[in-house]
């Protein structure tokens, strides 16, 4: 997963078409690319957990998609 430099890693996610469009729309609001927006969300949550902090107090109501 890590690149040759060992400093970054590429993660590939798959979204259904509706979620991909919604992510694109959100990214446009924040003047970012969808990839940068998703990466910043992931980094934020991973950093909180690594620091021993609990997840955000307000749950997102997110649930994983069922296995296919």
PAROMAR-988048 format. One line per field, with one value per atom (N, C-alpha, C): residue number from 0; atom name; residue in three letters; x, y, z. Coordinates in steps of 0.001 Angstrom, whole numbers. Example, Ala and Ser with C-alpha at 12.3 -4.5 7.8 and 13.67 -1.06 7.14 Angstrom:
num	0/0/0/1/1/1
atome	N/CA/C/N/CA/C
residu	ALA/ALA/ALA/SER/SER/SER
X	13190/12300/13200/12850/13670/12900
Y	-5690/-4500/-3300/-2250/-1060/30
Z	7800/7800/7800/7080/7140/7870
This chain:
num	0/0/0/1/1/1/2/2/2/3/3/3/4/4/4/5/5/5/6/6/6/7/7/7/8/8/8/9/9/9/10/10/10/11/11/11/12/12/12/13/13/13/14/14/14/15/15/15/16/16/16/17/17/17/18/18/18/19/19/19/20/20/20/21/21/21/22/22/22/23/23/23/24/24/24/25/25/25/26/26/26/27/27/27/28/28/28/29/29/29/30/30/30/31/31/31/32/32/32/33/33/33/34/34/34/35/35/35/36/36/36/37/37/37/38/38/38/39/39/39/40/40/40/41/41/41/42/42/42/43/43/43/44/44/44/45/45/45/46/46/46/47/47/47/48/48/48/49/49/49/50/50/50/51/51/51/52/52/52/53/53/53/54/54/54/55/55/55/56/56/56/57/57/57/58/58/58/59/59/59/60/60/60/61/61/61/62/62/62/63/63/63/64/64/64/65/65/65/66/66/66/67/67/67
atome	N/CA/C/N/CA/C/N/CA/C/N/CA/C/N/CA/C/N/CA/C/N/CA/C/N/CA/C/N/CA/C/N/CA/C/N/CA/C/N/CA/C/N/CA/C/N/CA/C/N/CA/C/N/CA/C/N/CA/C/N/CA/C/N/CA/C/N/CA/C/N/CA/C/N/CA/C/N/CA/C/N/CA/C/N/CA/C/N/CA/C/N/CA/C/N/CA/C/N/CA/C/N/CA/C/N/CA/C/N/CA/C/N/CA/C/N/CA/C/N/CA/C/N/CA/C/N/CA/C/N/CA/C/N/CA/C/N/CA/C/N/CA/C/N/CA/C/N/CA/C/N/CA/C/N/CA/C/N/CA/C/N/CA/C/N/CA/C/N/CA/C/N/CA/C/N/CA/C/N/CA/C/N/CA/C/N/CA/C/N/CA/C/N/CA/C/N/CA/C/N/CA/C/N/CA/C/N/CA/C/N/CA/C/N/CA/C/N/CA/C/N/CA/C/N/CA/C/N/CA/C/N/CA/C/N/CA/C
residu	UNK/UNK/UNK/UNK/UNK/UNK/UNK/UNK/UNK/UNK/UNK/UNK/UNK/UNK/UNK/UNK/UNK/UNK/UNK/UNK/UNK/UNK/UNK/UNK/UNK/UNK/UNK/UNK/UNK/UNK/UNK/UNK/UNK/UNK/UNK/UNK/UNK/UNK/UNK/UNK/UNK/UNK/UNK/UNK/UNK/UNK/UNK/UNK/UNK/UNK/UNK/UNK/UNK/UNK/UNK/UNK/UNK/UNK/UNK/UNK/UNK/UNK/UNK/UNK/UNK/UNK/UNK/UNK/UNK/UNK/UNK/UNK/UNK/UNK/UNK/UNK/UNK/UNK/UNK/UNK/UNK/UNK/UNK/UNK/UNK/UNK/UNK/UNK/UNK/UNK/UNK/UNK/UNK/UNK/UNK/UNK/UNK/UNK/UNK/UNK/UNK/UNK/UNK/UNK/UNK/UNK/UNK/UNK/UNK/UNK/UNK/UNK/UNK/UNK/UNK/UNK/UNK/UNK/UNK/UNK/UNK/UNK/UNK/UNK/UNK/UNK/UNK/UNK/UNK/UNK/UNK/UNK/UNK/UNK/UNK/UNK/UNK/UNK/UNK/UNK/UNK/UNK/UNK/UNK/UNK/UNK/UNK/UNK/UNK/UNK/UNK/UNK/UNK/UNK/UNK/UNK/UNK/UNK/UNK/UNK/UNK/UNK/UNK/UNK/UNK/UNK/UNK/UNK/UNK/UNK/UNK/UNK/UNK/UNK/UNK/UNK/UNK/UNK/UNK/UNK/UNK/UNK/UNK/UNK/UNK/UNK/UNK/UNK/UNK/UNK/UNK/UNK/UNK/UNK/UNK/UNK/UNK/UNK/UNK/UNK/UNK/UNK/UNK/UNK
X	811/0/860/2016/2870/3576/3874/4607/6080/6858/8293/8953/8486/9093/8702/7637/7178/6453/6266/5647/4149/3659/2231/1768/481/-110/-1309/-1523/-2677/-3741/-4944/-6087/-7148/-7690/-8722/-10053/-11063/-12402/-13353/-14402/-15431/-16709/-17333/-18610/-19631/-20889/-21923/-22048/-22701/-22766/-23369/-24409/-25035/-24082/-23383/-22439/-21261/-20805/-19697/-20103/-21317/-21797/-21908/-22450/-22593/-21223/-20250/-18897/-18331/-18542/-18089/-18732/-20025/-20729/-20183/-19958/-19391/-17993/-17200/-15839/-15861/-16797/-16897/-17221/-18089/-18415/-17185/-16292/-15092/-13880/-14102/-13014/-11873/-12246/-11265/-11619/-10738/-11078/-11758/-12558/-13156/-12097/-10985/-9921/-9343/-9103/-8540/-9540/-10814/-11838/-11928/-12001/-12069/-10810/-9648/-8388/-8353/-8865/-8847/-9784/-10931/-11839/-11191/-10586/-9942/-8810/-7968/-6836/-7327/-8365/-8915/-9332/-10102/-10611/-9509/-8587/-7471/-6604/-6325/-5500/-6166/-7473/-8186/-8030/-8250/-8169/-6750/-5752/-4355/-3963/-4573/-4271/-5020/-5792/-6537/-7827/-8237/-9485/-10641/-11813/-12966/-13405/-14190/-14762/-15583/-15940/-16742/-17959/-18359/-19470/-20797/-20951/-22181/-22000/-22661/-22504/-23054/-22458/-22851/-24016/-24462/-25510/-25022/-23721/-23145/-23156/-23457/-23362/-22668/-21826/-21147/-22145/-21806/-22643/-22569/-23662/-23602/-22649/-22018/-21103/-21845/-21117/-21746/-21382
Y	-1182/0/1254/1231/2419/2603/3831/4121/3841/3969/3696/4581/5812/6713/6340/5558/5193/6317/7441/8600/8693/8126/8162/6788/6610/5359/5703/4923/5095/4116/4629/3817/3999/2918/2977/2575/3411/3085/3074/2335/2310/2861/3789/4360/4117/3955/3858/5229/5267/6489/7665/7421/8521/9113/8260/8755/9461/8945/9588/10986/11130/12462/13387/12873/13687/14120/13214/13571/14649/14526/15554/16901/16891/18138/18757/17938/18453/19021/18306/18765/20119/20297/21584/22705/22432/23443/23863/22903/23167/23504/23695/24033/23025/21763/20679/19629/18668/17519/16495/15611/14565/13749/13481/12692/13408/14707/15459/15581/15745/15839/14528/13404/12109/11845/12182/11967/12786/14011/14839/14269/13733/13103/11890/11064/9858/10233/11169/11577/12120/12931/13500/12393/11427/10374/9426/9102/8233/8934/10209/10947/11000/11199/11208/9865/8788/7472/7143/7521/7273/8047/9206/10026/9543/8488/7958/8695/9548/10286/9444/9674/8925/9477/8704/9249/10495/11252/12455/12138/13097/12898/12689/13341/13200/12099/10975/9905/10325/9817/10209/9388/8397/7476/6593/6578/5772/4322/3460/2019/1415/440/-148/-816/-829/-1529/-3023/-3732/-5189/-5846/-6942/-7641/-8070/-8051/-8451/-9854
Z	0/0/0/647/681/-659/-968/-2186/-1958/-3001/-2892/-1849/-1714/-736/689/847/2181/2888/2229/2875/2640/1576/1285/842/850/379/-483/-1490/-2365/-1901/-1699/-1308/-2379/-2845/-3877/-3252/-3444/-2966/-4156/-4017/-5044/-4441/-5151/-4732/-5821/-5408/-6426/-7095/-8227/-9041/-8272/-7479/-6733/-5700/-4985/-3980/-4645/-5756/-6465/-6927/-7440/-7846/-6646/-5542/-4337/-3808/-3836/-3405/-4313/-5605/-6542/-6256/-5955/-5628/-4344/-3325/-2075/-2295/-3048/-3318/-4012/-4934/-5619/-4636/-3671/-2648/-1850/-1613/-825/-1690/-2983/-3915/-3825/-3857/-3767/-4804/-4966/-5793/-4883/-5453/-4618/-3876/-4534/-3901/-2681/-2821/-1685/-555/-879/145/922/205/870/1688/1145/1876/3160/3124/4334/5388/4983/5944/6582/5773/6291/7246/6833/7678/9018/8997/10231/11195/10717/11594/12042/11169/11555/12601/12403/13368/14741/14780/16072/16781/16037/16658/17098/16290/16660/17903/18108/19282/20523/20367/21503/21772/20834/21003/20490/21056/20555/19200/18482/17245/17558/16559/16766/17627/18465/19392/18663/17527/16758/15726/15922/14928/13569/12527/11182/10643/11399/10958/9814/9586/8526/8938/8018/8232/7024/7226/6067/5133/3855/2890/3183/2958/3179/2197/2604/1691/429/-674/-1943/-2313
